[in-house]
Amino acid sequence: MKTLTHIGMSIVATILLSSCAPQTKNPQTVFMDNLAALCGKSFAGKLVSHDDADQKLQDSPMTMHVQTCSDTEIYIPFHIADNRSRTWIISKTENGLRLKHRHNHEDGHADTVTMYGGDTENMGTAIRQ
């Protein structure tokens, strides 16, 4: 019977220990899990922008509502004062996460500029994507 050397024992121990260690979730999964944990809650905020185009919204109350949460998508209606025309949609894709901004008119019909957004380019972090 062959005996393992000290280095061989270390390698075997490392393999065994790593197979028993909890698997770390990727940051995008943790991000979505954390966001889903907020489902049903609302958060008030304010605009933080110095862009001239945003100045008319500077003093408007803003509220996001985390709702309609599934394993693959989270819908976040976003209200600015009485305007309820915006919804952020965060979804899982094969390559990461996607943010879409749905914008409707007050009558519910889609604005000509809607469903714009983007996809993640890297794994990001559990709190920032």
The first five atom37 places (N, CA, C, CB, O) and aatype in JSON, in Angstrom:
{
  "aatype": [12, 11, 16, 10, 16, 8, 9, 7, 12, 15, 9, 19, 0, 16, 9, 10, 10, 15, 15, 4, 0, 14, 5, 16, 11, 2, 14, 5, 16, 19, 13, 12, 3, 2, 10, 0, 0, 10, 4, 7, 11, 15, 13, 0, 7, 11, 10, 19, 15, 8, 3, 3, 0, 3, 5, 11, 10, 5, 3, 15, 14, 12, 16, 12, 8, 19, 5, 16, 4, 15, 3, 16, 6, 9, 18, 9, 14, 13, 8, 9, 0, 3, 2, 1, 15, 1, 16, 17, 9, 9, 15, 11, 16, 6, 2, 7, 10, 1, 10, 11, 8, 1, 8, 2, 8, 6, 3, 7, 8, 0, 3, 16, 19, 16, 12, 18, 7, 7, 3, 16, 6, 2, 12, 7, 16, 0, 9, 1, 5],
  "atom_mask": [
    [1, 1, 1, 1, 1],
    [1, 1, 1, 1, 1],
    [1, 1, 1, 1, 1],
    [1, 1, 1, 1, 1],
    [1, 1, 1, 1, 1],
    [1, 1, 1, 1, 1],
    [1, 1, 1, 1, 1],
    [1, 1, 1, 0, 1],
    [1, 1, 1, 1, 1],
    [1, 1, 1, 1, 1],
    [1, 1, 1, 1, 1],
    [1, 1, 1, 1, 1],
    [1, 1, 1, 1, 1],
    [1, 1, 1, 1, 1],
    [1, 1, 1, 1, 1],
    [1, 1, 1, 1, 1],
    [1, 1, 1, 1, 1],
    [1, 1, 1, 1, 1],
    [1, 1, 1, 1, 1],
    [1, 1, 1, 1, 1],
    [1, 1, 1, 1, 1],
    [1, 1, 1, 1, 1],
    [1, 1, 1, 1, 1],
    [1, 1, 1, 1, 1],
    [1, 1, 1, 1, 1],
    [1, 1, 1, 1, 1],
    [1, 1, 1, 1, 1],
    [1, 1, 1, 1, 1],
    [1, 1, 1, 1, 1],
    [1, 1, 1, 1, 1],
    [1, 1, 1, 1, 1],
    [1, 1, 1, 1, 1],
    [1, 1, 1, 1, 1],
    [1, 1, 1, 1, 1],
    [1, 1, 1, 1, 1],
    [1, 1, 1, 1, 1],
    [1, 1, 1, 1, 1],
    [1, 1, 1, 1, 1],
    [1, 1, 1, 1, 1],
    [1, 1, 1, 0, 1],
    [1, 1, 1, 1, 1],
    [1, 1, 1, 1, 1],
    [1, 1, 1, 1, 1],
    [1, 1, 1, 1, 1],
    [1, 1, 1, 0, 1],
    [1, 1, 1, 1, 1],
    [1, 1, 1, 1, 1],
    [1, 1, 1, 1, 1],
    [1, 1, 1, 1, 1],
    [1, 1, 1, 1, 1],
    [1, 1, 1, 1, 1],
    [1, 1, 1, 1, 1],
    [1, 1, 1, 1, 1],
    [1, 1, 1, 1, 1],
    [1, 1, 1, 1, 1],
    [1, 1, 1, 1, 1],
    [1, 1, 1, 1, 1],
    [1, 1, 1, 1, 1],
    [1, 1, 1, 1, 1],
    [1, 1, 1, 1, 1],
    [1, 1, 1, 1, 1],
    [1, 1, 1, 1, 1],
    [1, 1, 1, 1, 1],
    [1, 1, 1, 1, 1],
    [1, 1, 1, 1, 1],
    [1, 1, 1, 1, 1],
    [1, 1, 1, 1, 1],
    [1, 1, 1, 1, 1],
    [1, 1, 1, 1, 1],
    [1, 1, 1, 1, 1],
    [1, 1, 1, 1, 1],
    [1, 1, 1, 1, 1],
    [1, 1, 1, 1, 1],
    [1, 1, 1, 1, 1],
    [1, 1, 1, 1, 1],
    [1, 1, 1, 1, 1],
    [1, 1, 1, 1, 1],
    [1, 1, 1, 1, 1],
    [1, 1, 1, 1, 1],
    [1, 1, 1, 1, 1],
    [1, 1, 1, 1, 1],
    [1, 1, 1, 1, 1],
    [1, 1, 1, 1, 1],
    [1, 1, 1, 1, 1],
    [1, 1, 1, 1, 1],
    [1, 1, 1, 1, 1],
    [1, 1, 1, 1, 1],
    [1, 1, 1, 1, 1],
    [1, 1, 1, 1, 1],
    [1, 1, 1, 1, 1],
    [1, 1, 1, 1, 1],
    [1, 1, 1, 1, 1],
    [1, 1, 1, 1, 1],
    [1, 1, 1, 1, 1],
    [1, 1, 1, 1, 1],
    [1, 1, 1, 0, 1],
    [1, 1, 1, 1, 1],
    [1, 1, 1, 1, 1],
    [1, 1, 1, 1, 1],
    [1, 1, 1, 1, 1],
    [1, 1, 1, 1, 1],
    [1, 1, 1, 1, 1],
    [1, 1, 1, 1, 1],
    [1, 1, 1, 1, 1],
    [1, 1, 1, 1, 1],
    [1, 1, 1, 1, 1],
    [1, 1, 1, 1, 1],
    [1, 1, 1, 0, 1],
    [1, 1, 1, 1, 1],
    [1, 1, 1, 1, 1],
    [1, 1, 1, 1, 1],
    [1, 1, 1, 1, 1],
    [1, 1, 1, 1, 1],
    [1, 1, 1, 1, 1],
    [1, 1, 1, 1, 1],
    [1, 1, 1, 1, 1],
    [1, 1, 1, 0, 1],
    [1, 1, 1, 0, 1],
    [1, 1, 1, 1, 1],
    [1, 1, 1, 1, 1],
    [1, 1, 1, 1, 1],
    [1, 1, 1, 1, 1],
    [1, 1, 1, 1, 1],
    [1, 1, 1, 0, 1],
    [1, 1, 1, 1, 1],
    [1, 1, 1, 1, 1],
    [1, 1, 1, 1, 1],
    [1, 1, 1, 1, 1],
    [1, 1, 1, 1, 1]
  ],
  "atom_positions": [
    [[0.84, -1.16, 0.0], [0.0, 0.0, 0.0], [0.89, 1.23, 0.0], [-0.96, 0.0, 1.2], [1.84, 1.32, 0.77]],
    [[0.57, 2.17, -0.88], [1.35, 3.39, -0.96], [0.86, 4.36, 0.11], [1.25, 4.03, -2.37], [-0.32, 4.4, 0.44]],
    [[1.77, 5.13, 0.62], [1.4, 6.16, 1.58], [1.46, 7.51, 0.9], [2.33, 6.13, 2.82], [2.26, 7.73, -0.01]],
    [[0.61, 8.41, 1.35], [0.59, 9.76, 0.8], [1.68, 10.58, 1.45], [-0.78, 10.42, 1.0], [1.91, 10.48, 2.65]],
    [[2.33, 11.38, 0.68], [3.32, 12.3, 1.21], [2.6, 13.44, 1.92], [4.25, 12.84, 0.09], [1.38, 13.55, 1.84]],
    [[3.34, 14.27, 2.61], [2.77, 15.43, 3.28], [2.07, 16.34, 2.28], [3.87, 16.2, 4.04], [0.98, 16.84, 2.55]],
    [[2.69, 16.55, 1.11], [2.08, 17.4, 0.08], [0.83, 16.72, -0.46], [3.09, 17.68, -1.08], [-0.19, 17.39, -0.66]],
    [[0.89, 15.43, -0.68], [-0.29, 14.69, -1.16], [-1.43, 14.78, -0.17], [0.0, 0.0, 0.0], [-2.59, 14.94, -0.56]],
    [[-1.13, 14.67, 1.12], [-2.16, 14.78, 2.16], [-2.78, 16.18, 2.14], [-1.56, 14.48, 3.56], [-3.99, 16.32, 2.3]],
    [[-1.96, 17.19, 1.93], [-2.47, 18.56, 1.89], [-3.43, 18.75, 0.71], [-1.31, 19.56, 1.79], [-4.46, 19.4, 0.84]],
    [[-3.06, 18.18, -0.43], [-3.92, 18.3, -1.61], [-5.24, 17.59, -1.38], [-3.22, 17.73, -2.86], [-6.3, 18.14, -1.69]],
    [[-5.2, 16.39, -0.83], [-6.42, 15.62, -0.56], [-7.29, 16.38, 0.46], [-6.07, 14.2, -0.03], [-8.5, 16.47, 0.29]],
    [[-6.67, 16.9, 1.51], [-7.41, 17.64, 2.53], [-8.06, 18.88, 1.91], [-6.49, 18.04, 3.69], [-9.21, 19.2, 2.22]],
    [[-7.34, 19.58, 1.05], [-7.89, 20.77, 0.41], [-9.08, 20.41, -0.46], [-6.82, 21.47, -0.43], [-10.09, 21.11, -0.43]],
    [[-8.98, 19.36, -1.23], [-10.08, 18.92, -2.08], [-11.29, 18.54, -1.23], [-9.64, 17.73, -2.97], [-12.42, 18.94, -1.54]],
    [[-11.07, 17.78, -0.17], [-12.18, 17.36, 0.69], [-12.83, 18.56, 1.37], [-11.69, 16.37, 1.74], [-14.06, 18.66, 1.41]],
    [[-12.03, 19.46, 1.91], [-12.58, 20.61, 2.6], [-13.32, 21.54, 1.64], [-11.46, 21.37, 3.3], [-14.37, 22.08, 1.99]],
    [[-12.79, 21.72, 0.45], [-13.45, 22.62, -0.49], [-14.76, 22.02, -0.98], [-12.54, 22.92, -1.68], [-15.69, 22.76, -1.29]],
    [[-14.86, 20.7, -1.04], [-16.12, 20.09, -1.47], [-17.17, 20.17, -0.36], [-15.89, 18.63, -1.86], [-18.37, 20.09, -0.65]],
    [[-16.75, 20.34, 0.88], [-17.68, 20.47, 2.0], [-18.04, 21.92, 2.27], [-17.08, 19.85, 3.25], [-19.03, 22.19, 2.95]],
    [[-17.26, 22.85, 1.77], [-17.49, 24.27, 2.04], [-18.75, 24.72, 1.31], [-16.28, 25.12, 1.61], [-19.04, 24.25, 0.21]],
    [[-19.5, 25.65, 1.91], [-20.69, 26.15, 1.23], [-20.3, 26.86, -0.07], [-21.48, 27.11, 2.14], [-19.3, 27.57, -0.12]],
    [[-21.09, 26.66, -1.1], [-20.82, 27.3, -2.37], [-21.21, 28.77, -2.28], [-21.59, 26.59, -3.53], [-22.3, 29.09, -1.8]],
    [[-20.36, 29.65, -2.72], [-20.62, 31.08, -2.68], [-21.5, 31.45, -3.86], [-19.3, 31.88, -2.69], [-21.19, 31.11, -5.0]],
    [[-22.6, 32.15, -3.59], [-23.47, 32.61, -4.67], [-22.78, 33.74, -5.41], [-24.85, 33.06, -4.13], [-22.02, 34.51, -4.82]],
    [[-23.05, 33.84, -6.7], [-22.45, 34.94, -7.43], [-23.13, 36.25, -7.02], [-22.57, 34.72, -8.97], [-24.28, 36.23, -6.57]],
    [[-22.44, 37.37, -7.15], [-22.97, 38.65, -6.68], [-24.3, 39.05, -7.32], [-21.96, 39.72, -6.95], [-25.11, 39.72, -6.67]],
    [[-24.54, 38.65, -8.55], [-25.8, 38.99, -9.2], [-26.97, 38.24, -8.57], [-25.73, 38.69, -10.7], [-28.07, 38.79, -8.44]],
    [[-26.75, 37.0, -8.19], [-27.8, 36.23, -7.51], [-28.09, 36.84, -6.15], [-27.38, 34.75, -7.35], [-29.25, 36.98, -5.77]],
    [[-27.05, 37.21, -5.43], [-27.23, 37.84, -4.11], [-27.96, 39.17, -4.28], [-25.87, 38.05, -3.4], [-28.84, 39.49, -3.49]],
    [[-27.59, 39.96, -5.29], [-28.24, 41.23, -5.56], [-29.75, 41.03, -5.78], [-27.6, 41.92, -6.79], [-30.57, 41.72, -5.18]],
    [[-30.1, 40.07, -6.63], [-31.52, 39.8, -6.91], [-32.23, 39.27, -5.67], [-31.66, 38.79, -8.06], [-33.37, 39.66, -5.41]],
    [[-31.59, 38.42, -4.9], [-32.18, 37.91, -3.65], [-32.44, 39.05, -2.68], [-31.26, 36.85, -3.0], [-33.49, 39.11, -2.05]],
    [[-31.47, 39.95, -2.55], [-31.62, 41.09, -1.65], [-32.75, 42.01, -2.1], [-30.31, 41.88, -1.56], [-33.52, 42.52, -1.29]],
    [[-32.84, 42.23, -3.4], [-33.91, 43.07, -3.94], [-35.27, 42.4, -3.74], [-33.67, 43.36, -5.43], [-36.23, 43.07, -3.36]],
    [[-35.35, 41.11, -3.98], [-36.6, 40.38, -3.79], [-37.05, 40.4, -2.33], [-36.45, 38.93, -4.27], [-38.25, 40.37, -2.05]],
    [[-36.1, 40.46, -1.41], [-36.44, 40.53, 0.02], [-37.16, 41.83, 0.35], [-35.18, 40.4, 0.88], [-37.81, 41.93, 1.39]],
    [[-37.06, 42.83, -0.52], [-37.73, 44.12, -0.31], [-39.12, 44.15, -0.96], [-36.88, 45.25, -0.87], [-39.8, 45.17, -0.9]],
    [[-39.52, 43.05, -1.57], [-40.79, 43.0, -2.29], [-41.94, 43.39, -1.37], [-41.02, 41.59, -2.88], [-42.04, 42.92, -0.23]],
    [[-42.8, 44.26, -1.88], [-43.93, 44.75, -1.11], [-43.64, 46.02, -0.32], [0.0, 0.0, 0.0], [-44.53, 46.58, 0.32]],
    [[-42.4, 46.49, -0.37], [-42.02, 47.69, 0.37], [-41.83, 48.87, -0.58], [-40.73, 47.45, 1.19], [-41.56, 48.69, -1.77]],
    [[-41.98, 50.07, -0.04], [-41.8, 51.31, -0.81], [-40.73, 52.16, -0.14], [-43.13, 52.1, -0.93], [-40.54, 52.09, 1.07]],
    [[-40.05, 52.96, -0.95], [-38.98, 53.81, -0.45], [-39.07, 55.18, -1.1], [-37.6, 53.17, -0.71], [-39.14, 55.3, -2.32]],
    [[-39.06, 56.22, -0.27], [-39.08, 57.6, -0.76], [-37.66, 58.07, -0.98], [-39.83, 58.53, 0.23], [-36.73, 57.63, -0.3]],
    [[-37.5, 58.96, -1.94], [-36.18, 59.5, -2.21], [-36.29, 60.85, -2.88], [0.0, 0.0, 0.0], [-37.37, 61.44, -2.97]],
    [[-35.15, 61.33, -3.35], [-35.12, 62.61, -4.06], [-34.1, 62.52, -5.17], [-34.8, 63.78, -3.1], [-33.21, 61.68, -5.15]],
    [[-34.24, 63.41, -6.13], [-33.34, 63.45, -7.26], [-31.99, 64.02, -6.84], [-33.94, 64.29, -8.4], [-31.91, 65.03, -6.15]],
    [[-30.94, 63.34, -7.25], [-29.59, 63.83, -7.01], [-28.94, 63.95, -8.39], [-28.76, 62.86, -6.04], [-28.32, 63.01, -8.88]],
    [[-29.09, 65.12, -8.98], [-28.57, 65.35, -10.32], [-28.36, 66.85, -10.51], [-29.53, 64.78, -11.42], [-29.12, 67.66, -9.99]],
    [[-27.33, 67.19, -11.24], [-27.07, 68.58, -11.56], [-27.27, 68.84, -13.05], [-25.66, 68.96, -11.15], [-26.94, 69.92, -13.54]],
    [[-27.81, 67.84, -13.76], [-28.08, 68.01, -15.19], [-29.22, 69.0, -15.39], [-28.42, 66.65, -15.85], [-30.23, 68.94, -14.69]],
    [[-29.06, 69.89, -16.33], [-30.1, 70.89, -16.61], [-31.43, 70.24, -16.96], [-29.65, 71.8, -17.76], [-32.48, 70.74, -16.57]],
    [[-31.4, 69.13, -17.68], [-32.63, 68.45, -18.08], [-33.42, 67.93, -16.89], [-32.3, 67.3, -19.02], [-34.63, 67.73, -17.0]],
    [[-32.77, 67.69, -15.76], [-33.44, 67.14, -14.58], [-33.94, 68.19, -13.6], [-32.5, 66.22, -13.88], [-34.62, 67.85, -12.63]],
    [[-33.62, 69.43, -13.82], [-33.92, 70.47, -12.82], [-35.41, 70.63, -12.53], [-33.36, 71.78, -13.28], [-35.77, 70.99, -11.42]],
    [[-36.27, 70.37, -13.52], [-37.71, 70.52, -13.26], [-38.23, 69.46, -12.29], [-38.48, 70.44, -14.58], [-39.31, 69.6, -11.72]],
    [[-37.46, 68.4, -12.1], [-37.85, 67.33, -11.17], [-37.19, 67.47, -9.81], [-37.51, 65.98, -11.77], [-37.46, 66.69, -8.9]],
    [[-36.33, 68.45, -9.67], [-35.48, 68.6, -8.48], [-36.25, 68.54, -7.16], [-34.73, 69.9, -8.56], [-35.8, 67.91, -6.2]],
    [[-37.42, 69.19, -7.1], [-38.16, 69.25, -5.84], [-39.35, 68.29, -5.78], [-38.64, 70.64, -5.62], [-40.14, 68.36, -4.84]],
    [[-39.47, 67.41, -6.76], [-40.6, 66.48, -6.79], [-40.35, 65.28, -5.88], [-40.85, 66.0, -8.22], [-39.25, 64.73, -5.87]],
    [[-41.37, 64.88, -5.11], [-41.21, 63.67, -4.3], [-41.12, 62.44, -5.21], [-42.39, 63.52, -3.29], [-41.83, 62.36, -6.21]],
    [[-40.26, 61.5, -4.86], [-40.06, 60.29, -5.65], [-40.21, 59.07, -4.76], [-38.67, 60.3, -6.34], [-39.72, 59.04, -3.63]],
    [[-40.89, 58.05, -5.29], [-41.1, 56.82, -4.52], [-40.93, 55.62, -5.43], [-42.51, 56.81, -3.87], [-41.47, 55.59, -6.54]],
    [[-40.18, 54.64, -4.96], [-40.07, 53.37, -5.68], [-40.81, 52.31, -4.88], [-38.57, 52.97, -5.91], [-40.74, 52.28, -3.65]],
    [[-41.5, 51.43, -5.59], [-42.28, 50.36, -4.97], [-41.73, 49.03, -5.5], [-43.82, 50.51, -5.27], [-41.88, 48.73, -6.68]],
    [[-41.11, 48.25, -4.66], [-40.58, 46.95, -5.09], [-41.75, 45.97, -5.07], [-39.38, 46.46, -4.16], [-42.27, 45.65, -4.0]],
    [[-42.15, 45.5, -6.24], [-43.29, 44.59, -6.3], [-43.18, 43.67, -7.5], [-44.61, 45.38, -6.35], [-42.28, 43.81, -8.32]],
    [[-44.09, 42.75, -7.57], [-44.11, 41.75, -8.64], [-42.75, 41.08, -8.77], [-44.52, 42.4, -9.98], [-42.05, 41.24, -9.77]],
    [[-42.39, 40.34, -7.76], [-41.09, 39.68, -7.69], [-41.22, 38.19, -8.03], [-40.45, 39.85, -6.3], [-42.05, 37.49, -7.45]],
    [[-40.4, 37.74, -8.96], [-40.33, 36.31, -9.27], [-38.87, 35.88, -9.21], [-40.95, 36.0, -10.68], [-38.0, 36.68, -8.85]],
    [[-38.59, 34.65, -9.55], [-37.21, 34.17, -9.55], [-36.37, 34.82, -10.65], [-37.19, 32.66, -9.71], [-35.14, 34.84, -10.56]],
    [[-37.03, 35.35, -11.68], [-36.29, 35.88, -12.81], [-36.5, 37.37, -13.08], [-36.65, 35.12, -14.03], [-35.72, 37.98, -13.8]],
    [[-37.55, 37.97, -12.51], [-37.84, 39.38, -12.76], [-38.37, 40.08, -11.52], [-38.84, 39.53, -13.9], [-39.05, 39.48, -10.69]],
    [[-38.03, 41.36, -11.42], [-38.57, 42.2, -10.36], [-39.02, 43.5, -11.0], [-37.51, 42.46, -9.23], [-38.26, 44.16, -11.7]],
    [[-40.27, 43.86, -10.75], [-40.85, 45.09, -11.27], [-40.86, 46.13, -10.16], [-42.28, 44.85, -11.83], [-41.29, 45.86, -9.04]],
    [[-40.38, 47.33, -10.49], [-40.31, 48.42, -9.51], [-40.97, 49.65, -10.11], [-38.83, 48.72, -9.09], [-40.31, 50.44, -10.8]],
    [[-42.28, 49.84, -9.87], [-42.91, 51.08, -10.3], [-42.23, 52.25, -9.6], [-44.43, 51.06, -10.0], [-41.93, 52.2, -8.41]],
    [[-42.0, 53.3, -10.37], [-41.28, 54.46, -9.87], [-42.15, 55.69, -10.09], [-39.9, 54.62, -10.57], [-42.47, 56.03, -11.23]],
    [[-42.54, 56.35, -9.01], [-43.44, 57.49, -9.08], [-42.69, 58.79, -8.81], [-44.6, 57.34, -8.09], [-41.88, 58.87, -7.89]],
    [[-42.97, 59.78, -9.63], [-42.44, 61.13, -9.42], [-43.65, 62.02, -9.24], [-41.51, 61.62, -10.62], [-44.4, 62.27, -10.19]],
    [[-43.86, 62.51, -8.0], [-45.06, 63.27, -7.64], [-46.27, 62.4, -8.0], [-45.11, 64.67, -8.39], [-46.36, 61.27, -7.53]],
    [[-47.2, 62.91, -8.8], [-48.4, 62.14, -9.16], [-48.2, 61.32, -10.44], [-49.58, 63.07, -9.34], [-49.12, 60.62, -10.87]],
    [[-47.03, 61.41, -11.05], [-46.77, 60.7, -12.3], [-46.36, 59.26, -11.98], [-45.66, 61.42, -13.12], [-45.33, 59.0, -11.36]],
    [[-47.19, 58.33, -12.43], [-46.95, 56.91, -12.17], [-46.65, 56.15, -13.47], [-48.18, 56.29, -11.46], [-47.01, 54.99, -13.62]],
    [[-45.98, 56.82, -14.39], [-45.79, 56.26, -15.73], [-44.54, 55.41, -15.89], [-45.74, 57.37, -16.71], [-44.33, 54.83, -16.96]],
    [[-43.7, 55.31, -14.86], [-42.41, 54.64, -15.02], [-42.36, 53.34, -14.22], [-41.27, 55.57, -14.59], [-42.87, 53.26, -13.1]],
    [[-41.72, 52.34, -14.81], [-41.46, 51.09, -14.1], [-40.07, 50.6, -14.49], [-42.55, 50.0, -14.42], [-39.73, 50.52, -15.68]],
    [[-39.27, 50.29, -13.48], [-37.99, 49.64, -13.72], [-38.23, 48.14, -13.7], [-36.91, 50.06, -12.66], [-38.95, 47.64, -12.83]],
    [[-37.65, 47.42, -14.64], [-37.77, 45.96, -14.7], [-36.35, 45.4, -14.67], [-38.57, 45.48, -15.99], [-35.56, 45.64, -15.59]],
    [[-36.05, 44.66, -13.62], [-34.73, 44.04, -13.49], [-34.93, 42.54, -13.69], [-34.06, 44.35, -12.1], [-35.74, 41.92, -13.0]],
    [[-34.2, 41.98, -14.63], [-34.38, 40.56, -14.93], [-33.03, 39.84, -15.08], [-35.2, 40.39, -16.21], [-32.0, 40.44, -15.39]],
    [[-33.09, 38.54, -14.84], [-31.92, 37.69, -15.04], [-31.88, 37.29, -16.51], [-31.96, 36.42, -14.11], [-32.91, 37.0, -17.12]],
    [[-30.68, 37.27, -17.07], [-30.48, 36.79, -18.44], [-29.45, 35.67, -18.38], [-30.02, 37.95, -19.4], [-28.92, 35.36, -17.31]],
    [[-29.16, 35.07, -19.51], [-28.13, 34.02, -19.55], [-26.76, 34.58, -19.22], [-28.1, 33.36, -20.92], [-25.88, 33.84, -18.77]],
    [[-26.56, 35.89, -19.45], [-25.24, 36.49, -19.28], [-25.13, 37.43, -18.09], [-24.87, 37.23, -20.51], [-24.07, 38.02, -17.88]],
    [[-26.19, 37.6, -17.31], [-26.13, 38.52, -16.18], [-27.49, 39.09, -15.84], [0.0, 0.0, 0.0], [-28.48, 38.37, -15.79]],
    [[-27.52, 40.4, -15.6], [-28.76, 41.09, -15.26], [-29.06, 42.15, -16.31], [-28.66, 41.72, -13.86], [-28.16, 42.68, -16.98]],
    [[-30.34, 42.46, -16.45], [-30.79, 43.46, -17.41], [-31.72, 44.44, -16.7], [-31.5, 42.79, -18.64], [-32.59, 44.02, -15.92]],
    [[-31.55, 45.73, -16.96], [-32.46, 46.76, -16.48], [-33.17, 47.35, -17.68], [-31.69, 47.87, -15.68], [-32.54, 47.76, -18.66]],
    [[-34.49, 47.38, -17.61], [-35.3, 48.04, -18.63], [-36.14, 49.09, -17.92], [-36.21, 47.02, -19.42], [-36.58, 48.89, -16.79]],
    [[-36.35, 50.21, -18.58], [-37.15, 51.3, -18.05], [-38.38, 51.42, -18.95], [-36.33, 52.66, -18.0], [-38.31, 51.89, -20.09]],
    [[-39.52, 50.96, -18.4], [-40.78, 51.06, -19.15], [-41.42, 52.41, -18.83], [-41.75, 49.88, -18.8], [-41.57, 52.78, -17.67]],
    [[-41.79, 53.13, -19.88], [-42.39, 54.46, -19.69], [-43.69, 54.51, -20.49], [-41.41, 55.59, -20.14], [-43.69, 54.32, -21.7]],
    [[-44.79, 54.78, -19.8], [-46.11, 54.88, -20.42], [-46.65, 56.29, -20.3], [-47.08, 53.88, -19.8], [-46.2, 57.07, -19.46]],
    [[-47.61, 56.6, -21.16], [-48.36, 57.85, -21.02], [-49.38, 57.67, -19.9], [-49.07, 58.26, -22.37], [-49.6, 56.55, -19.43]],
    [[-49.99, 58.77, -19.48], [-50.97, 58.68, -18.39], [-52.14, 57.75, -18.73], [-51.51, 60.06, -18.07], [-52.73, 57.16, -17.83]],
    [[-52.47, 57.62, -20.03], [-53.58, 56.74, -20.43], [-53.17, 55.27, -20.48], [-54.12, 57.17, -21.79], [-53.99, 54.41, -20.79]],
    [[-51.9, 54.97, -20.16], [-51.43, 53.6, -20.12], [-50.74, 53.12, -21.39], [0.0, 0.0, 0.0], [-50.11, 52.06, -21.37]],
    [[-50.83, 53.87, -22.47], [-50.17, 53.47, -23.72], [-48.67, 53.76, -23.62], [-50.78, 54.21, -24.93], [-48.24, 54.73, -23.0]],
    [[-47.9, 52.9, -24.26], [-46.44, 53.02, -24.22], [-45.97, 54.32, -24.87], [-45.8, 51.82, -24.93], [-46.46, 54.71, -25.93]],
    [[-45.03, 54.96, -24.23], [-44.38, 56.14, -24.78], [-43.52, 55.69, -25.95], [-43.51, 56.87, -23.7], [-43.16, 54.52, -26.05]],
    [[-43.21, 56.63, -26.85], [-42.34, 56.27, -27.97], [-40.93, 55.92, -27.49], [-42.27, 57.42, -28.98], [-40.22, 55.15, -28.13]],
    [[-40.53, 56.49, -26.35], [-39.24, 56.15, -25.75], [-39.54, 55.29, -24.51], [-38.4, 57.46, -25.38], [-39.86, 55.81, -23.44]],
    [[-39.42, 53.99, -24.68], [-39.71, 53.06, -23.59], [-38.85, 51.81, -23.74], [-41.2, 52.7, -23.55], [-38.3, 51.55, -24.81]],
    [[-38.77, 51.06, -22.68], [-38.02, 49.8, -22.63], [-36.54, 49.97, -22.96], [-38.64, 48.8, -23.58], [-35.91, 49.08, -23.52]],
    [[-36.01, 51.13, -22.61], [-34.57, 51.33, -22.76], [-33.89, 50.88, -21.48], [-34.23, 52.81, -23.09], [-34.54, 50.78, -20.44]],
    [[-32.61, 50.63, -21.53], [-31.86, 50.18, -20.36], [-30.55, 49.59, -20.78], [0.0, 0.0, 0.0], [-29.89, 50.07, -21.7]],
    [[-30.17, 48.52, -20.1], [-28.89, 47.92, -20.43], [-28.66, 46.63, -19.68], [0.0, 0.0, 0.0], [-29.42, 46.26, -18.78]],
    [[-27.59, 45.95, -20.05], [-27.18, 44.69, -19.46], [-25.89, 44.87, -18.67], [-27.0, 43.61, -20.54], [-25.07, 45.74, -18.99]],
    [[-25.71, 44.06, -17.66], [-24.47, 44.1, -16.91], [-23.31, 43.66, -17.8], [-24.56, 43.2, -15.65], [-23.47, 42.83, -18.69]],
    [[-22.14, 44.23, -17.55], [-20.94, 43.87, -18.29], [-20.01, 42.98, -17.48], [-20.21, 45.11, -18.74], [-19.11, 42.35, -18.03]],
    [[-20.25, 42.93, -16.16], [-19.43, 42.09, -15.29], [-20.29, 41.65, -14.12], [-18.15, 42.84, -14.8], [-21.48, 41.96, -14.07]],
    [[-19.72, 40.94, -13.18], [-20.48, 40.38, -12.06], [-20.92, 41.42, -11.05], [-19.65, 39.34, -11.37], [-21.82, 41.15, -10.26]],
    [[-20.32, 42.6, -11.05], [-20.71, 43.63, -10.09], [-20.49, 43.14, -8.65], [0.0, 0.0, 0.0], [-19.63, 42.3, -8.39]],
    [[-21.29, 43.68, -7.74], [-21.22, 43.23, -6.36], [-22.63, 42.91, -5.87], [-20.56, 44.31, -5.46], [-23.6, 43.12, -6.59]],
    [[-22.73, 42.42, -4.67], [-24.03, 42.07, -4.09], [-24.9, 43.3, -3.86], [-23.83, 41.34, -2.78], [-26.12, 43.18, -3.73]],
    [[-24.28, 44.49, -3.82], [-25.06, 45.7, -3.57], [-25.01, 46.71, -4.71], [-24.58, 46.36, -2.32], [-25.67, 47.75, -4.65]],
    [[-24.24, 46.42, -5.75], [-24.14, 47.37, -6.87], [-24.01, 46.63, -8.19], [-22.94, 48.32, -6.67], [-23.09, 45.83, -8.39]],
    [[-24.94, 46.91, -9.09], [-24.93, 46.28, -10.41], [-25.02, 47.36, -11.47], [-26.09, 45.27, -10.56], [-25.02, 47.06, -12.66]]
  ]
}
